[in-house]
Amino acid sequence: MKKTNLFIIITLFLGMIHCYSNDFELKSSEKTKNDFHDSLTFHKNIKEKDGISLIINKDTTSIYVEYVEIGKTNNTFIRLPKYDVNITENAKITLFKNDLYQVVINEIDRGSYTEINGELEHLSGGNSCITLRIILPLYGNKWKWFSGLEKSHIMSKDSIYLDTKEISTIPPPDGAFNGQKLSDGGYGDSVGIGTMSFYPLGAVSIDNTGEGLGIDMSLPIIYRLGGEINKGLIAEFDLATSPLTEKFPNRAFFKLSRFNFNSNWGMRAALKKYYSIYPEFFKKRVTTEGIWLPFTPLRSIKNWNDFGFAYHELSWNSFDIKDGKSVPSIASDKGTGVLSFQYTEPWDIQLPILTKNIPYDTIISSKMVPLAHQLYLKNSATDDKNGLWQTRRLETPWFTSGWAVSITTNCDPDLEGINRYQYVKQTEITPAIKMNVDGVYFDSMEWNWHHDLNYRSEHFKYTDYPLSFSKNVIEPAIWNFVSEFEFMKKIADEMHSQGKLVMGNGHGWNPFAAGNLDLFGAELSWYSSDDHNSEALDFKRAISFQKPIVFLLNEGLNDKAFTDYPFEGYQIYFEKLLVYGFFPSFFSTDASSDPYWMDSIKIENGRPFFKKYIPIIKQISGAGWEPITNAVCNIETVRIERFGESGELFFTVRNNGNKDIQCQVSIDINELKINNNFSALELVNKKPIKVNKNKLYLSIPAFRTLVIKII
């Protein structure tokens, strides 16, 4: 995971923009205009501070549109002139236009927020690659940028504040076959201009008024969200247009929503509002709480019900022993309370190779590619910038040869002819559904191929979403994650219609998959803090809301922390996730061989820790994480999270400092609707907590987590 730069903005994307005519007539009466202005909460608030009037001007009468043509204008933004405005009772449609481009922006009053849908059209035809900037003007004196769940920054003038990650096609560490150098095949090329926001929303406070902007996670495009003093909220999109996108020729589109929130709780309050705007993206369908079991037959684990298993990753043709008989694992799991998930990784096809050095022409030939794969690769293989298949060399312990070629595939269900989607559906998903599997498991969502850029132009006609580009190439391309998204959405919609679930592994920081998934998985390294630092864990909690998140620790599970008494690694690992209500588990040091759950010694070392912690995590996860804690501590190194409401209310309290502390946690009993005479119990150590009025008095050792139940 790449280091975060300062950048975030709230950008909510809702409803795809329809085509509008190029010319609009302004026919609304002045009263209608005023009603619309009021409905969009146009206002000028005046406050007094130290005898000085402070004006907070929310200029919602104007939206500004700018663009940069990549490779043509030296990154200088060009203002697109406002051409026409049409105002109705609850909407405002504005046309911006010059000789090259037009943008139609539709602002719709939704009561508690404003929906903003936009469409870009390239008027001269042909291909174009641009960064489109939308500016929502705001003015005030005191500006603050909220970055993640816990951080905020006092903003200074002439700086854009953002939370972004670097985004580029992934260079394979073991090389590739489509080029003498990795750069020949496009590996390492930027996606768009090379950065993207990861939180799906951004938030600022202007003179203590919270202003937010969020994306619609049903529209996967490269975006950046930011804020700048006395300029306002800013959204940027890296878009390409082509006449070959038959569903929207020469066009691209974006979706946003704009809202207010209580700035006292910063990003947490902005998230709460965001969840209410897009409830379908955050709907919790999972009712079973517990840990992740990868592949190992459930019944092969002695006294397996001690561990709190809930989600079993498997294949429809795997077997378990039940009542002395070998039966399919899907059937064996029925009645255990453990849900079965069919494994699939459709984003590429991996073929074992005996030697690392094979000519590209041989790699893609019928000598290397079995007939069954040849049929769909003909239609589904993705092209690099030189028209060659994207063919990585991978070290693969899951193949006996140890090496494989990975061929990136476009798994868009709409591709004509025999395609990758059809192959995976027929050979993996449909057989599992016939056996009444509980869900489908998408592996490796953000690994190697998700940021590939597909320049295969005959694929453009099938995409449902806008094209992007690389600033290194400046040609329209399909961002390969978009193809992944189309596959995931198709399967998720089908599974949900049957009352079944979908799980995704390898979820790092891309927000768009979250709306399709019912639970999230991630594999960790004991030695890599990037996997489980506060930034990574905060994001996972925020993007999932109350959906379960489950982890597997791989590299490091043979560390002395887990193999030597008193096995302190378990406590460290479990309590770090406990504060967020996340579920810990284990797999394999190389994600293949010598799995934890087939090692009886490891299992027995871990059993007491699973029995101690997992029932507690089940309780708080079932109660549901809430972004606004309504609780504060008098010591900065203490982290508090809240789960549930009055009657089933929990707080996790972690000391992130390196010294033992005595602290006080003050809770807002009015907001939480708690009786004045409440009591509290600490669940990890099963001890009562001292309570005086609205304060909890706690002793917390360094790097330890407490779980407090309000009674």
C-alpha positions in Angstrom: 0.0 0.0 0.0 1.4 3.4 -1.0 2.0 6.2 1.4 -0.9 8.6 1.7 -0.6 12.2 0.6 -2.7 14.9 2.1 -5.9 14.8 0.1 -9.7 14.1 0.6 -13.0 15.4 -0.5 -16.5 14.3 -0.1 -17.9 13.2 -3.5 -21.1 11.3 -3.6 -22.1 9.8 -6.9 -25.9 9.0 -7.5 -27.9 8.3 -10.7 -26.3 8.3 -14.2 -26.9 11.6 -16.0 -29.2 11.5 -19.0 -28.5 13.2 -22.3 -29.6 16.8 -22.4 -30.1 18.9 -25.4 -27.4 21.5 -26.2 -29.6 24.4 -25.8 -31.8 25.3 -22.7 -34.4 28.0 -22.4 -34.7 29.9 -19.2 -38.4 30.0 -18.6 -38.8 29.7 -14.8 -40.5 32.5 -12.9 -38.6 34.5 -10.3 -40.6 32.8 -7.6 -39.6 29.4 -8.9 -36.0 30.4 -8.9 -36.2 31.6 -5.3 -38.0 28.5 -4.2 -35.2 26.4 -5.8 -32.5 28.5 -4.2 -34.2 28.1 -0.8 -34.5 24.3 -1.3 -30.8 24.1 -2.0 -30.1 25.9 1.3 -28.6 29.0 -0.2 -27.7 31.1 2.7 -25.4 33.7 4.2 -24.9 33.2 7.9 -23.5 36.0 10.1 -22.0 35.2 13.4 -20.4 37.5 16.1 -17.0 36.7 17.6 -15.1 39.2 19.7 -17.3 41.9 18.2 -16.4 41.1 14.6 -18.9 39.9 12.1 -17.9 36.7 10.4 -19.6 36.0 7.1 -20.0 32.4 6.0 -21.1 32.6 2.4 -22.2 29.4 0.8 -22.3 30.3 -2.9 -24.5 27.6 -4.3 -25.7 29.9 -7.1 -22.6 28.9 -9.1 -20.6 25.8 -10.0 -17.4 26.3 -12.0 -16.1 23.8 -14.5 -12.5 23.6 -15.6 -10.5 21.1 -17.6 -7.0 20.2 -18.8 -6.4 18.4 -22.0 -3.7 15.9 -21.1 -0.5 16.4 -23.0 -1.7 19.6 -24.7 -1.9 22.5 -22.2 1.0 22.1 -19.8 -1.4 21.2 -17.0 -3.1 24.7 -17.1 -6.8 24.4 -16.4 -9.2 26.1 -18.8 -12.4 27.6 -17.5 -15.4 26.2 -19.4 -17.9 29.1 -20.0 -21.4 28.9 -18.6 -23.7 28.7 -21.7 -27.2 28.3 -20.3 -29.2 27.6 -17.2 -32.6 25.9 -16.8 -34.3 26.1 -13.4 -37.3 24.0 -12.3 -39.0 23.6 -9.0 -36.4 21.3 -7.5 -33.6 21.1 -10.0 -31.1 23.3 -11.7 -29.5 22.3 -15.0 -26.5 24.2 -16.2 -24.7 23.9 -19.5 -21.1 24.8 -19.8 -19.7 24.9 -23.3 -16.9 25.9 -25.7 -16.0 24.7 -29.2 -14.4 21.5 -27.9 -16.4 20.3 -24.9 -19.7 20.7 -23.2 -20.6 19.7 -19.7 -24.2 19.4 -18.4 -24.6 19.5 -14.6 -27.9 18.6 -13.0 -28.3 19.7 -9.4 -31.3 18.1 -7.7 -32.7 18.9 -4.3 -33.1 15.7 -2.3 -34.1 17.3 0.9 -31.2 16.4 3.2 -28.6 16.7 0.4 -28.1 17.9 -3.2 -27.5 15.3 -5.9 -25.1 16.5 -8.6 -25.0 14.5 -11.8 -22.8 15.5 -14.7 -22.0 14.6 -18.3 -19.1 15.5 -20.4 -19.2 15.5 -24.2 -16.3 15.9 -26.6 -17.9 17.9 -29.4 -15.3 17.5 -32.1 -15.3 13.7 -32.1 -12.2 11.5 -32.0 -10.4 10.6 -28.8 -9.8 12.9 -25.9 -8.1 12.5 -22.5 -8.8 15.2 -19.9 -8.9 16.0 -16.2 -12.3 17.6 -15.5 -12.5 19.8 -12.4 -15.8 20.8 -10.7 -15.6 23.6 -8.2 -18.4 24.2 -5.6 -17.7 27.7 -4.2 -17.5 28.2 -0.5 -16.2 31.2 1.5 -15.3 31.9 5.1 -12.6 32.7 7.6 -11.6 29.6 9.5 -11.1 26.5 7.4 -10.4 22.9 8.6 -9.8 19.8 6.5 -10.9 16.4 8.0 -8.5 13.6 7.0 -9.6 10.1 7.9 -11.5 9.3 11.2 -9.2 11.0 13.6 -7.1 13.7 11.9 -7.8 17.3 10.9 -5.7 20.1 9.5 -6.1 23.8 9.8 -6.0 24.9 6.2 -3.8 27.6 4.8 -4.4 29.7 1.7 -3.4 28.8 -1.8 -3.2 25.0 -1.0 -5.5 22.3 -2.1 -6.1 19.7 0.6 -6.6 16.1 -0.5 -6.2 12.5 0.7 -4.9 10.4 -2.1 -3.0 7.2 -3.0 -0.6 6.8 -5.9 -2.3 4.7 -8.6 -0.4 3.0 -11.4 -0.3 -0.3 -13.3 1.4 -2.8 -11.0 5.0 -3.8 -12.0 5.4 -7.5 -11.5 8.5 -8.2 -9.3 9.3 -11.3 -11.3 9.0 -9.6 -14.7 6.7 -9.9 -17.7 6.7 -11.4 -21.2 5.2 -8.5 -23.2 8.3 -6.4 -23.5 12.0 -6.4 -23.0 11.5 -4.0 -20.1 8.5 -3.6 -17.8 8.0 -0.1 -19.1 7.6 -1.6 -22.6 4.5 -3.3 -21.5 3.1 -0.3 -19.6 3.9 -1.6 -16.1 4.4 1.3 -13.8 2.4 3.7 -16.0 0.2 6.1 -14.1 -3.5 5.5 -14.1 -5.0 8.9 -15.0 -2.5 11.5 -13.7 -1.3 9.1 -11.0 -3.3 9.8 -7.9 -6.8 8.9 -6.6 -8.8 9.6 -3.4 -9.6 6.6 -1.4 -12.3 7.7 1.1 -15.5 8.1 -1.0 -16.2 11.4 0.7 -14.4 14.5 1.8 -15.2 17.1 4.4 -14.3 20.6 5.5 -15.4 22.9 8.3 -15.8 26.5 7.5 -16.4 28.7 10.5 -17.7 25.6 12.3 -20.1 24.6 9.6 -19.5 21.2 8.1 -19.6 20.9 4.3 -19.2 17.6 2.6 -19.0 16.1 -0.9 -19.2 12.4 -1.7 -19.0 10.0 -4.7 -21.6 7.5 -5.7 -19.8 4.2 -5.3 -21.8 2.6 -8.1 -19.7 4.6 -10.7 -16.1 3.5 -10.8 -13.9 6.3 -12.2 -10.6 7.9 -11.2 -11.3 10.8 -8.9 -9.8 13.2 -6.5 -11.7 15.2 -3.9 -10.3 18.3 -2.1 -10.8 21.6 -0.6 -9.2 25.1 -1.0 -9.8 28.2 1.1 -12.3 30.6 -0.5 -12.4 28.5 -3.6 -14.5 25.7 -2.1 -14.9 21.9 -2.5 -13.2 20.5 -5.6 -13.8 17.3 -7.5 -11.5 16.1 -10.3 -12.0 13.2 -12.7 -9.5 11.7 -15.1 -11.7 10.9 -18.1 -11.3 9.8 -21.7 -13.9 9.9 -24.5 -14.1 7.9 -27.6 -16.6 7.4 -30.4 -16.2 3.7 -29.8 -18.1 3.6 -26.5 -21.3 2.7 -28.1 -23.4 3.1 -25.0 -22.3 6.7 -24.6 -20.2 7.8 -27.7 -17.8 10.7 -27.2 -19.1 11.1 -23.6 -18.2 10.5 -20.0 -20.1 11.1 -16.8 -19.8 11.5 -13.0 -22.0 11.6 -9.9 -21.7 13.5 -6.7 -23.7 14.6 -3.7 -23.3 17.6 -1.5 -24.4 17.8 2.1 -24.0 19.4 5.5 -22.9 17.7 8.8 -22.0 18.5 12.4 -18.4 19.7 12.2 -17.9 19.0 15.9 -17.5 15.3 15.0 -15.5 15.9 11.9 -15.3 13.1 9.4 -17.3 10.8 11.7 -20.3 13.0 11.3 -19.8 13.3 7.6 -19.7 9.5 7.3 -22.9 9.2 9.2 -24.6 11.5 6.8 -23.0 9.7 3.8 -24.3 6.4 5.0 -27.8 7.8 5.2 -27.6 9.1 1.6 -26.5 5.8 0.2 -28.0 3.1 2.5 -28.0 0.4 -0.2 -24.2 0.5 -0.4 -23.9 -0.1 3.3 -26.7 -2.5 3.8 -25.7 -5.3 6.2 -27.0 -8.6 4.9 -24.8 -10.9 7.0 -26.4 -12.2 10.2 -23.6 -14.7 11.0 -20.7 -13.2 12.9 -17.3 -14.9 13.2 -13.9 -15.7 11.7 -12.7 -16.7 8.2 -11.6 -20.3 7.5 -9.6 -20.6 4.2 -10.0 -24.0 2.4 -9.2 -26.4 5.3 -12.2 -28.8 5.8 -14.1 -27.6 8.8 -14.7 -31.0 10.4 -11.0 -31.8 10.2 -10.3 -29.3 13.0 -10.7 -30.8 16.4 -13.5 -29.1 18.4 -13.8 -26.6 15.6 -16.7 -24.7 17.3 -14.2 -23.3 19.8 -12.9 -20.9 17.2 -15.9 -19.0 16.1 -15.8 -19.9 12.4 -18.4 -18.1 10.3 -17.2 -17.9 6.7 -15.6 -20.9 4.9 -13.7 -20.2 1.7 -13.8 -23.3 -0.5 -14.4 -24.8 -3.9 -17.5 -26.7 -5.0 -15.4 -29.8 -5.7 -13.7 -29.9 -2.3 -14.7 -32.6 0.3 -14.9 -33.1 4.1 -15.5 -36.1 6.3 -19.0 -36.2 7.9 -20.2 -39.3 9.9 -17.3 -41.3 8.4 -18.2 -40.5 4.8 -16.6 -38.1 2.3 -19.1 -35.5 1.3 -18.8 -32.2 -0.5 -17.7 -29.4 1.8 -20.6 -27.2 0.9 -23.0 -30.0 2.0 -20.9 -30.8 5.1 -21.0 -27.1 6.3 -24.8 -27.1 6.3 -26.2 -27.0 9.8 -23.0 -25.9 11.4 -23.7 -22.2 11.4 -20.7 -21.7 9.1 -21.4 -20.2 5.7 -19.7 -21.6 2.6 -18.3 -19.3 -0.1 -17.2 -20.5 -3.6 -13.8 -19.3 -4.5 -13.2 -17.4 -7.8 -10.4 -15.2 -9.2 -11.6 -14.2 -12.7 -9.4 -11.2 -13.2 -6.7 -13.2 -14.8 -5.8 -16.7 -15.9 -2.7 -18.3 -14.5 -1.0 -21.1 -16.4 1.9 -23.0 -14.9 5.3 -22.8 -16.7 8.4 -24.9 -16.2 10.9 -22.2 -17.0 11.0 -18.4 -16.4 12.2 -17.4 -19.8 9.7 -18.1 -22.6 9.2 -15.9 -25.7 5.9 -13.9 -25.8 4.7 -15.6 -29.0 5.1 -19.0 -27.3 3.3 -17.8 -24.1 0.2 -16.8 -26.0 0.2 -19.7 -28.5 -1.8 -22.9 -28.5 1.3 -24.7 -27.3 1.0 -23.0 -23.9 -2.7 -22.1 -23.6 -5.2 -25.1 -23.3 -8.1 -25.1 -25.7 -10.7 -24.2 -23.1 -8.8 -21.0 -22.2 -8.0 -20.2 -25.8 -11.7 -19.8 -26.6 -12.4 -17.1 -24.1 -8.9 -15.4 -24.2 -9.5 -14.7 -27.9 -12.3 -12.3 -26.8 -11.3 -11.4 -23.2 -7.6 -10.9 -23.1 -6.6 -7.3 -22.4 -4.1 -5.4 -24.5 -1.2 -3.2 -23.3 -0.3 0.1 -25.0 1.5 -1.9 -27.8 -1.4 -4.2 -28.6 0.1 -7.2 -26.8 -1.6 -9.3 -24.1 -0.7 -8.2 -20.5 1.4 -11.3 -19.5 3.1 -11.2 -16.1 5.5 -13.7 -14.7 4.5 -14.9 -11.2 6.2 -16.9 -8.6 3.3 -19.3 -7.6 3.8 -21.8 -4.8 0.3 -23.0 -5.5 1.6 -24.7 -8.7 4.0 -27.5 -8.4 6.2 -25.9 -11.1 6.6 -22.8 -8.8 6.1 -20.4 -11.8 3.2 -19.2 -13.9 2.2 -16.8 -16.6 -0.7 -14.5 -15.5 -2.8 -13.2 -18.4 -5.0 -10.3 -17.5 -8.6 -10.7 -18.6 -11.5 -8.4 -19.2 -14.3 -10.1 -17.3 -17.1 -7.8 -18.4 -20.2 -10.0 -18.8 -21.2 -8.1 -21.9 -18.3 -9.1 -24.1 -19.6 -10.9 -27.2 -18.9 -14.5 -27.9 -17.3 -16.9 -25.4 -15.8 -14.7 -22.7 -14.1 -15.0 -19.3 -17.3 -14.2 -17.4 -19.1 -17.1 -19.0 -16.2 -19.5 -18.4 -16.0 -18.7 -14.7 -19.8 -18.7 -14.3 -20.1 -22.2 -15.9 -17.1 -23.9 -14.3 -17.1 -22.4 -10.8 -20.1 -20.4 -9.7 -23.0 -22.3 -11.3 -21.9 -25.7 -9.9 -21.6 -24.2 -6.4 -25.0 -22.5 -6.6 -26.5 -25.9 -7.6 -25.1 -27.3 -4.4 -26.7 -24.4 -2.5 -23.5 -22.6 -1.6 -24.1 -19.6 0.7 -22.0 -17.1 -1.2 -19.3 -16.3 -3.7 -15.8 -15.3 -2.7 -13.8 -12.9 -5.0 -10.1 -13.3 -4.4 -7.3 -10.9 -5.1 -9.5 -7.8 -5.9 -6.5 -5.5 -5.5 -3.5 -7.4 -6.7 -1.4 -7.1 -9.9 -4.1 -6.6 -12.5 -6.7 -4.3 -11.0 -4.9 -1.2 -12.2 -4.0 -2.5 -15.6 -5.1 -0.2 -18.5 -6.8 -2.1 -21.3 -6.2 -0.4 -24.7 -8.1 -3.1 -26.7 -10.4 -0.7 -28.5 -13.0 -3.3 -29.6 -13.8 -3.7 -25.9 -14.8 -0.1 -25.6 -18.3 -0.8 -27.0 -19.2 -3.0 -24.1 -18.2 -0.9 -21.1 -20.9 0.6 -18.9 -18.6 3.2 -17.4 -16.3 6.0 -18.6 -12.9 5.4 -20.0 -9.7 6.7 -18.5 -6.1 7.1 -19.6 -2.5 7.2 -18.5 -0.6 10.5 -18.6 2.3 8.4 -19.9 0.4 7.2 -23.0 -2.5 9.7 -23.5 -4.8 7.3 -25.2 -8.3 6.2 -24.0 -8.3 2.9 -22.1 -10.5 0.8 -19.9 -9.3 0.9 -16.3 -9.3 -2.8 -15.6 -10.9 -2.4 -12.2 -14.0 -1.2 -14.1 -14.2 -4.7 -15.7 -13.7 -6.3 -12.3 -16.5 -4.1 -11.0 -18.9 -5.1 -13.8 -18.2 -8.8 -13.0 -18.7 -8.3 -9.2 -21.9 -6.3 -9.7 -23.4 -8.9 -12.0 -22.6 -11.8 -9.6 -23.6 -9.8 -6.5 -27.0 -8.8 -7.9 -27.7 -12.4 -8.8 -26.6 -13.7 -5.4 -28.6 -11.1 -3.5 -31.7 -11.9 -5.5 -31.3 -15.5 -4.2 -30.8 -14.4 -0.6 -27.1 -15.2 -0.9 -23.9 -13.2 -0.1 -20.6 -12.1 -1.7 -17.3 -11.7 0.0 -14.2 -10.0 -1.3 -10.6 -10.6 -0.4 -7.6 -8.3 -1.0 -9.6 -5.2 -0.2 -7.0 -2.4 0.3 -8.2 1.1 -0.3 -10.3 1.2 -3.5 -13.8 2.3 -2.4 -15.9 1.2 -5.3 -16.2 -2.6 -4.6 -17.6 -1.9 -1.1 -21.2 -1.3 -2.4 -21.3 -4.8 -3.9 -19.7 -6.7 -1.1 -21.4 -8.1 2.1 -18.1 -8.7 3.9 -14.5 -7.8 3.4 -11.4 -9.9 3.7 -7.7 -8.9 3.9 -4.5 -10.8 4.3 -1.8 -9.4 6.6 1.9 -9.6 7.2 3.1 -9.5 10.8 6.1 -7.6 9.6 4.4 -4.9 7.5 2.7 -2.1 9.4 1.2 -0.8 6.2 -1.2 -3.7 6.4 -2.6 -2.9 9.8 -1.6 0.7 10.7 -4.3 3.1 11.9 -4.8 4.6 8.5 -5.5 1.2 6.9 -7.7 0.0 9.7 -9.6 3.3 9.9 -10.4 3.2 6.2 -11.6 -0.4 6.3 -13.9 0.4 9.2 -15.3 3.5 7.5 -15.9 1.9 4.1 -17.6 -1.2 5.5 -19.8 0.7 8.1 -21.4 -2.3 9.9 -20.5 -5.0 7.5 -18.1 -7.6 8.9 -14.3 -7.4 8.1 -12.2 -10.6 8.5 -8.5 -11.0 8.4 -5.9 -13.7 7.8 -2.4 -13.3 9.1 0.1 -15.0 6.7 3.7 -13.9 6.8 4.9 -14.0 10.4 2.5 -16.7 11.7 5.7 -18.8 12.4 7.3 -15.9 14.4 8.3 -16.6 18.0 5.4 -14.4 19.0 3.1 -17.1 17.9 5.2 -20.3 18.5 6.9 -19.6 21.9 5.0 -19.5 25.2 3.2 -17.3 26.3 2.3 -16.7 22.6 2.0 -12.9 23.1 1.5 -12.4 19.4 -2.1 -13.6 19.7 -3.0 -11.0 22.3 -1.3 -8.2 20.3 -2.9 -9.2 17.0 -6.4 -9.9 18.4 -6.6 -6.8 20.6 -5.4 -4.5 17.7 -8.4 -5.7 15.6 -10.7 -5.8 18.6 -10.8 -2.1 18.9 -12.5 -2.0 15.4 -14.7 -5.0 15.9 -12.6 -6.9 13.2 -12.2 -10.7 13.2 -8.7 -12.3 13.2 -7.7 -15.6 11.7 -4.7 -17.2 10.0 -3.8 -18.9 6.7 -0.2 -19.6 5.4 3.1 -17.8 5.2 3.0 -18.0 1.4 -0.8 -18.1 1.0 -0.6 -21.7 -0.1 1.5 -24.3 1.8 1.6 -25.4 5.4 -1.7 -23.8 6.4 -2.3 -22.8 10.0 -5.6 -24.7 10.3 -4.0 -28.0 9.4 -1.3 -27.7 12.1 -2.5 -29.2 15.3 0.2 -27.5 17.4 -0.6 -24.0 16.1 -4.3 -24.7 16.6 -3.8 -25.7 20.3 -1.6 -22.7 20.9 -4.2 -20.4 19.6 -7.4 -22.1 21.0 -7.5 -20.2 24.3 -7.1 -16.8 22.6 -9.9 -17.6 20.1 -12.2 -18.7 23.0 -11.4 -15.5 24.9 -11.7 -12.9 22.3 -14.0 -14.1 19.4 -17.2 -14.2 21.5 -16.5 -10.5 22.5 -15.9 -9.4 18.9 -19.1 -11.2 17.9 -21.1 -9.2 20.4 -19.8 -5.8 19.4 -19.8 -6.5 15.7 -23.4 -7.7 16.0 -24.3 -4.5 17.8 -22.9 -2.5 14.9 -20.2 0.1 14.7 -21.3 3.7 14.9 -19.0 6.4 13.5 -20.0 9.0 16.2 -18.8 7.8 19.6 -20.4 10.4 21.8 -17.4 9.7 24.1 -14.1 11.4 24.7 -11.0 10.7 26.8 -8.8 13.0 28.7 -5.6 11.4 27.2 -4.8 11.8 23.5 -3.2 8.4 23.0 -6.5 6.7 23.8 -8.7 5.5 20.9 -12.4 5.0 21.4 -14.9 3.3 19.1 -18.6 2.8 19.8 -20.8 -0.2 18.9 -24.6 -0.3 19.2 -27.2 1.9 20.8 -28.8 2.3 24.2 -29.8 -1.2 25.5 -26.9 -2.9 23.6 -24.1 -0.4 23.9 -20.4 -1.1 23.9 -17.2 1.0 23.8 -13.8 -0.3 22.8 -11.0 1.7 24.4 -7.4 1.3 23.4 -4.2 2.7 24.8 -2.0 3.4 21.8 0.7 4.8 24.0 3.8 3.0 25.2 3.0 3.6 28.9 0.3 2.3 31.2 -2.3 4.9 32.0 -5.1 5.9 34.3 -7.8 7.8 32.3 -11.3 9.1 32.3 -13.8 8.6 29.5 -16.7 11.0 29.4 -19.8 9.9 27.6 -22.8 12.0 26.5 -25.6 10.2 28.3 -28.2 12.5 26.8 -27.2 11.7 23.2 -26.8 8.0 23.9 -30.1 7.9 25.9 -28.5 6.3 28.9 -30.0 6.4 32.4 -28.1 8.4 35.0 -27.6 5.4 37.2 -25.9 3.2 34.6 -23.1 0.8 35.4 -20.3 -0.7 33.2 -18.6 -4.0 32.8 -15.2 -4.6 31.1 -15.6 -7.8 29.0 -11.9 -8.8 28.3 -11.0 -9.1 32.0 -14.6 -9.5 33.2 -14.3 -6.7 35.8 -16.7 -3.9 36.8 -15.7 -0.4 35.9 -15.9 2.6 38.3 -18.6 5.0 37.2 -19.2 8.5 38.5 -22.0 10.5 36.8 -21.1 10.3 33.1 -17.4 9.3 33.6 -15.7 6.0 33.3 -12.5 5.6 35.3 -10.1 3.2 33.5 -6.7 1.6 33.9 -5.2 0.6 30.6 -1.8 -1.0 30.0 0.3 0.1 27.1 -1.0 -1.1 23.7 -4.0 -2.9 25.2 -7.7 -2.8 24.4 -10.6 -2.8 26.8 -14.2 -3.5 25.8 -16.8 -1.8 28.0 -20.5 -2.8 28.1 -22.9 -0.2 29.4 -25.5 -1.8 31.6 
